[in-house]
Amino acid sequence: MPKYVLIGLIVVITTFLIMNYWEKFKETTKNKIIASIFGIIAIGFVILISLLIF
């Protein structure tokens, strides 16, 4: 149970920090952040599908 609370806090704090400093980032940094978010979602989707199939 405590690990889920820690994961939730980490997600909320990182989201807040990204929202707070978003305007100060360069365009390339913004693109890298957005690409990494979509990459994590894509990898998670592939892992989920592979776990459901096998």
TORKE-961442 format. One record per atom (N, C-alpha, C, CB): chain; atom name; x, y, z. Coordinates in Angstrom, 2 decimals, decimal comma. Each point is the difference from the previous one (the first is absolute). Glycine has a CB too. Layout:
BEGIN
@kette:A; atom:CA; east:X; north:Y; up:Z
...
This chain:
BEGIN
@kette:A; atom:N; east:0,81; north:-1,20; up:0,00
@kette:A; atom:CA; east:-0,81; north:1,20; up:0,00
@kette:A; atom:C; east:0,85; north:1,28; up:0,00
@kette:A; atom:CB; east:-1,77; north:-1,29; up:1,20
@kette:A; atom:N; east:2,80; north:1,38; up:-0,34
@kette:A; atom:CA; east:0,79; north:1,24; up:0,01
@kette:A; atom:C; east:0,71; north:0,28; up:-1,33
@kette:A; atom:CB; east:0,33; north:-0,33; up:2,44
@kette:A; atom:N; east:0,02; north:-0,73; up:-3,19
@kette:A; atom:CA; east:0,68; north:0,25; up:-1,26
@kette:A; atom:C; east:-0,93; north:0,68; up:-0,99
@kette:A; atom:CB; east:1,46; north:-1,99; up:0,40
@kette:A; atom:N; east:-2,76; north:1,70; up:-0,35
@kette:A; atom:CA; east:-0,95; north:0,66; up:-0,89
@kette:A; atom:C; east:-0,16; north:1,47; up:0,36
@kette:A; atom:CB; east:-1,20; north:-2,18; up:-0,30
@kette:A; atom:N; east:1,27; north:2,48; up:1,60
@kette:A; atom:CA; east:-0,06; north:1,40; up:0,43
@kette:A; atom:C; east:1,23; north:0,74; up:-0,49
@kette:A; atom:CB; east:-1,33; north:-0,65; up:2,04
@kette:A; atom:N; east:2,50; north:0,02; up:-1,95
@kette:A; atom:CA; east:1,22; north:0,63; up:-0,48
@kette:A; atom:C; east:-0,03; north:0,21; up:-1,51
@kette:A; atom:CB; east:1,24; north:-1,05; up:1,89
@kette:A; atom:N; east:-1,72; north:0,07; up:-2,63
@kette:A; atom:CA; east:-0,11; north:0,13; up:-1,46
@kette:A; atom:C; east:-0,96; north:1,14; up:-0,34
@kette:A; atom:CB; east:0,47; north:-2,46; up:-0,30
@kette:A; atom:N; east:-1,59; north:2,55; up:1,00
@kette:A; atom:CA; east:-0,95; north:1,08; up:-0,23
@kette:A; atom:C; east:0,60; north:1,36; up:0,30
@kette:A; atom:CB; east:-1,84; north:-1,57; up:0,55
@kette:A; atom:N; east:2,58; north:1,68; up:0,54
@kette:A; atom:CA; east:0,65; north:1,27; up:0,33
@kette:A; atom:C; east:1,04; north:0,39; up:-1,03
@kette:A; atom:CB; east:-0,39; north:-0,47; up:2,41
@kette:A; atom:N; east:1,15; north:-0,50; up:-2,88
@kette:A; atom:CA; east:1,03; north:0,29; up:-1,01
@kette:A; atom:C; east:-0,65; north:0,50; up:-1,28
@kette:A; atom:CB; east:1,50; north:-1,75; up:1,00
@kette:A; atom:N; east:-2,59; north:1,10; up:-1,42
@kette:A; atom:CA; east:-0,69; north:0,42; up:-1,23
@kette:A; atom:C; east:-0,56; north:1,41; up:0,15
@kette:A; atom:CB; east:-0,58; north:-2,40; up:-0,49
@kette:A; atom:N; east:-0,04; north:2,69; up:1,62
@kette:A; atom:CA; east:-0,58; north:1,33; up:0,22
@kette:A; atom:C; east:1,08; north:1,07; up:0,06
@kette:A; atom:CB; east:-1,91; north:-1,05; up:1,22
@kette:A; atom:N; east:3,00; north:0,77; up:-0,52
@kette:A; atom:CA; east:1,06; north:1,00; up:0,15
@kette:A; atom:C; east:0,69; north:0,26; up:-1,33
@kette:A; atom:CB; east:0,34; north:-0,72; up:2,38
@kette:A; atom:N; east:-0,06; north:-0,34; up:-3,16
@kette:A; atom:CA; east:0,64; north:0,22; up:-1,30
@kette:A; atom:C; east:-0,93; north:0,72; up:-0,96
@kette:A; atom:CB; east:1,37; north:-2,05; up:0,35
@kette:A; atom:N; east:-2,65; north:1,74; up:-0,31
@kette:A; atom:CA; east:-0,95; north:0,72; up:-0,85
@kette:A; atom:C; east:-0,04; north:1,47; up:0,38
@kette:A; atom:CB; east:-1,36; north:-2,08; up:-0,26
@kette:A; atom:N; east:1,35; north:2,38; up:1,54
@kette:A; atom:CA; east:-0,01; north:1,39; up:0,45
@kette:A; atom:C; east:1,27; north:0,72; up:-0,43
@kette:A; atom:CB; east:-1,41; north:-0,66; up:1,95
@kette:A; atom:N; east:2,57; north:0,01; up:-1,81
@kette:A; atom:CA; east:1,26; north:0,64; up:-0,38
@kette:A; atom:C; east:0,06; north:0,26; up:-1,51
@kette:A; atom:CB; east:1,12; north:-1,13; up:1,94
@kette:A; atom:N; east:-1,59; north:0,18; up:-2,73
@kette:A; atom:CA; east:0,01; north:0,18; up:-1,46
@kette:A; atom:C; east:-0,95; north:1,14; up:-0,38
@kette:A; atom:CB; east:0,54; north:-2,44; up:-0,34
@kette:A; atom:N; east:-1,72; north:2,48; up:0,97
@kette:A; atom:CA; east:-0,93; north:1,09; up:-0,30
@kette:A; atom:C; east:0,56; north:1,35; up:0,43
@kette:A; atom:CB; east:-1,92; north:-1,59; up:0,25
@kette:A; atom:N; east:2,63; north:1,61; up:0,86
@kette:A; atom:CA; east:0,54; north:1,25; up:0,53
@kette:A; atom:C; east:1,12; north:0,55; up:-0,88
@kette:A; atom:CB; east:-0,60; north:-0,76; up:2,30
@kette:A; atom:N; east:1,46; north:-0,11; up:-2,81
@kette:A; atom:CA; east:1,16; north:0,44; up:-0,77
@kette:A; atom:C; east:-0,18; north:-0,17; up:-1,51
@kette:A; atom:CB; east:1,40; north:-0,58; up:1,95
@kette:A; atom:N; east:-2,61; north:0,27; up:-2,44
@kette:A; atom:CA; east:-0,22; north:-0,29; up:-1,40
@kette:A; atom:C; east:0,38; north:1,17; up:-0,90
@kette:A; atom:CB; east:-1,82; north:-1,55; up:0,66
@kette:A; atom:N; east:1,49; north:2,76; up:-0,26
@kette:A; atom:CA; east:0,28; north:1,18; up:-0,82
@kette:A; atom:C; east:1,50; north:0,29; up:-0,08
@kette:A; atom:CB; east:-2,22; north:0,93; up:0,63
@kette:A; atom:N; east:2,98; north:-1,36; up:0,35
@kette:A; atom:CA; east:1,44; north:0,29; up:0,03
@kette:A; atom:C; east:0,81; north:-1,01; up:-0,81
@kette:A; atom:CB; east:-0,32; north:1,02; up:2,24
@kette:A; atom:N; east:-0,29; north:-2,14; up:-2,62
@kette:A; atom:CA; east:0,70; north:-1,01; up:-0,77
@kette:A; atom:C; east:0,20; north:0,47; up:-1,44
@kette:A; atom:CB; east:-0,95; north:-1,81; up:1,47
@kette:A; atom:N; east:2,01; north:1,32; up:-2,10
@kette:A; atom:CA; east:0,21; north:0,26; up:-1,43
@kette:A; atom:C; east:-0,94; north:-0,90; up:-0,80
@kette:A; atom:CB; east:2,43; north:0,66; up:0,40
@kette:A; atom:N; east:-2,56; north:-0,34; up:-1,69
@kette:A; atom:CA; east:-0,89; north:-0,80; up:-0,86
@kette:A; atom:C; east:0,48; north:-1,44; up:-0,12
@kette:A; atom:CB; east:-0,57; north:2,08; up:-1,27
@kette:A; atom:N; east:1,88; north:-2,28; up:1,18
@kette:A; atom:CA; east:0,51; north:-1,37; up:-0,13
@kette:A; atom:C; east:-0,28; north:-0,80; up:1,27
@kette:A; atom:CB; east:1,79; north:0,82; up:-1,57
@kette:A; atom:N; east:-1,67; north:-0,18; up:2,73
@kette:A; atom:CA; east:-0,28; north:-0,69; up:1,25
@kette:A; atom:C; east:-1,48; north:-0,36; up:0,10
@kette:A; atom:CB; east:1,89; north:1,22; up:1,09
@kette:A; atom:N; east:-2,76; north:-0,32; up:-1,53
@kette:A; atom:CA; east:-1,43; north:-0,29; up:0,00
@kette:A; atom:C; east:-0,31; north:-1,19; up:-0,90
@kette:A; atom:CB; east:-0,50; north:2,43; up:0,45
@kette:A; atom:N; east:1,13; north:-2,44; up:-1,63
@kette:A; atom:CA; east:-0,23; north:-1,11; up:-0,94
@kette:A; atom:C; east:0,50; north:-1,32; up:0,57
@kette:A; atom:CB; east:0,19; north:1,61; up:-1,90
@kette:A; atom:N; east:0,95; north:-1,57; up:2,61
@kette:A; atom:CA; east:0,53; north:-1,23; up:0,60
@kette:A; atom:C; east:-0,92; north:-0,51; up:1,10
@kette:A; atom:CB; east:2,33; north:0,76; up:-0,54
@kette:A; atom:N; east:-2,89; north:0,15; up:1,33
@kette:A; atom:CA; east:-0,90; north:-0,41; up:1,08
@kette:A; atom:C; east:-1,26; north:-0,63; up:-0,59
@kette:A; atom:CB; east:0,88; north:1,84; up:1,48
@kette:A; atom:N; east:-1,45; north:-1,21; up:-2,48
@kette:A; atom:CA; east:-1,23; north:-0,53; up:-0,62
@kette:A; atom:C; east:0,28; north:-1,34; up:-0,68
@kette:A; atom:CB; east:-0,85; north:2,34; up:-0,34
@kette:A; atom:N; east:1,99; north:-2,45; up:-0,35
@kette:A; atom:CA; east:0,35; north:-1,26; up:-0,66
@kette:A; atom:C; east:0,23; north:-1,11; up:1,02
@kette:A; atom:CB; east:1,01; north:1,29; up:-1,89
@kette:A; atom:N; east:-0,39; north:-0,98; up:3,02
@kette:A; atom:CA; east:0,24; north:-1,03; up:1,00
@kette:A; atom:C; east:-1,30; north:-0,46; up:0,64
@kette:A; atom:CB; east:2,27; north:0,97; up:0,43
@kette:A; atom:N; east:-3,23; north:-0,06; up:-0,24
@kette:A; atom:CA; east:-1,29; north:-0,40; up:0,55
@kette:A; atom:C; east:-0,71; north:-0,95; up:-0,95
@kette:A; atom:CB; east:-0,17; north:2,19; up:1,23
@kette:A; atom:N; east:0,14; north:-1,86; up:-2,52
@kette:A; atom:CA; east:-0,63; north:-0,88; up:-0,96
@kette:A; atom:C; east:0,77; north:-1,31; up:-0,14
@kette:A; atom:CB; east:-0,88; north:1,99; up:-1,21
@kette:A; atom:N; east:2,19; north:-1,96; up:1,34
@kette:A; atom:CA; east:0,80; north:-1,23; up:-0,05
@kette:A; atom:C; east:-0,32; north:-0,92; up:1,16
@kette:A; atom:CB; east:1,79; north:1,25; up:-1,17
@kette:A; atom:N; east:-1,93; north:-0,68; up:2,36
@kette:A; atom:CA; east:-0,34; north:-0,81; up:1,18
@kette:A; atom:C; east:-1,39; north:-0,61; up:-0,16
@kette:A; atom:CB; east:1,45; north:1,46; up:1,44
@kette:A; atom:N; east:-2,39; north:-0,68; up:-1,98
@kette:A; atom:CA; east:-1,34; north:-0,53; up:-0,23
@kette:A; atom:C; east:0,04; north:-1,13; up:-1,02
@kette:A; atom:CB; east:-0,98; north:2,24; up:0,54
@kette:A; atom:N; east:1,76; north:-2,08; up:-1,61
@kette:A; atom:CA; east:0,09; north:-1,03; up:-1,04
@kette:A; atom:C; east:0,64; north:-1,28; up:0,55
@kette:A; atom:CB; east:0,16; north:1,79; up:-1,74
@kette:A; atom:N; east:0,90; north:-1,65; up:2,50
@kette:A; atom:CA; east:0,65; north:-1,17; up:0,59
@kette:A; atom:C; east:-0,93; north:-0,71; up:0,97
@kette:A; atom:CB; east:2,23; north:1,11; up:-0,25
@kette:A; atom:N; east:-2,94; north:-0,34; up:1,06
@kette:A; atom:CA; east:-0,98; north:-0,59; up:0,92
@kette:A; atom:C; east:-1,10; north:-0,73; up:-0,73
@kette:A; atom:CB; east:0,50; north:1,80; up:1,61
@kette:A; atom:N; east:-0,95; north:-1,25; up:-2,73
@kette:A; atom:CA; east:-1,05; north:-0,65; up:-0,79
@kette:A; atom:C; east:0,51; north:-1,32; up:-0,58
@kette:A; atom:CB; east:-0,98; north:2,25; up:-0,56
@kette:A; atom:N; east:2,20; north:-2,26; up:0,05
@kette:A; atom:CA; east:0,57; north:-1,23; up:-0,56
@kette:A; atom:C; east:0,17; north:-1,05; up:1,09
@kette:A; atom:CB; east:1,18; north:1,34; up:-1,78
@kette:A; atom:N; east:-0,71; north:-0,94; up:2,94
@kette:A; atom:CA; east:0,17; north:-0,95; up:1,11
@kette:A; atom:C; east:-1,34; north:-0,55; up:0,44
@kette:A; atom:CB; east:2,06; north:1,21; up:0,75
@kette:A; atom:N; east:-3,06; north:-0,34; up:-0,66
@kette:A; atom:CA; east:-1,33; north:-0,44; up:0,41
@kette:A; atom:C; east:-0,60; north:-0,99; up:-1,00
@kette:A; atom:CB; east:-0,33; north:2,18; up:1,15
@kette:A; atom:N; east:0,45; north:-1,89; up:-2,43
@kette:A; atom:CA; east:-0,52; north:-0,90; up:-1,02
@kette:A; atom:C; east:0,75; north:-1,34; up:0,03
@kette:A; atom:CB; east:-0,63; north:1,98; up:-1,42
@kette:A; atom:N; east:1,95; north:-1,93; up:1,58
@kette:A; atom:CA; east:0,76; north:-1,25; up:0,03
@kette:A; atom:C; east:-0,35; north:-0,83; up:1,23
@kette:A; atom:CB; east:1,86; north:1,12; up:-1,25
@kette:A; atom:N; east:-2,14; north:-0,48; up:2,38
@kette:A; atom:CA; east:-0,40; north:-0,75; up:1,18
@kette:A; atom:C; east:-1,39; north:-0,61; up:-0,16
@kette:A; atom:CB; east:1,42; north:1,50; up:1,38
@kette:A; atom:N; east:-2,29; north:-0,81; up:-2,10
@kette:A; atom:CA; east:-1,34; north:-0,53; up:-0,20
@kette:A; atom:C; east:-0,01; north:-1,15; up:-1,00
@kette:A; atom:CB; east:-0,91; north:2,25; up:0,52
@kette:A; atom:N; east:1,82; north:-2,21; up:-1,49
@kette:A; atom:CA; east:0,04; north:-1,05; up:-1,02
@kette:A; atom:C; east:0,62; north:-1,28; up:0,55
@kette:A; atom:CB; east:0,16; north:1,76; up:-1,79
@kette:A; atom:N; east:0,94; north:-1,63; up:2,53
@kette:A; atom:CA; east:0,71; north:-1,19; up:0,47
@kette:A; atom:C; east:-0,42; north:-0,33; up:1,37
@kette:A; atom:CB; east:1,91; north:0,52; up:-1,40
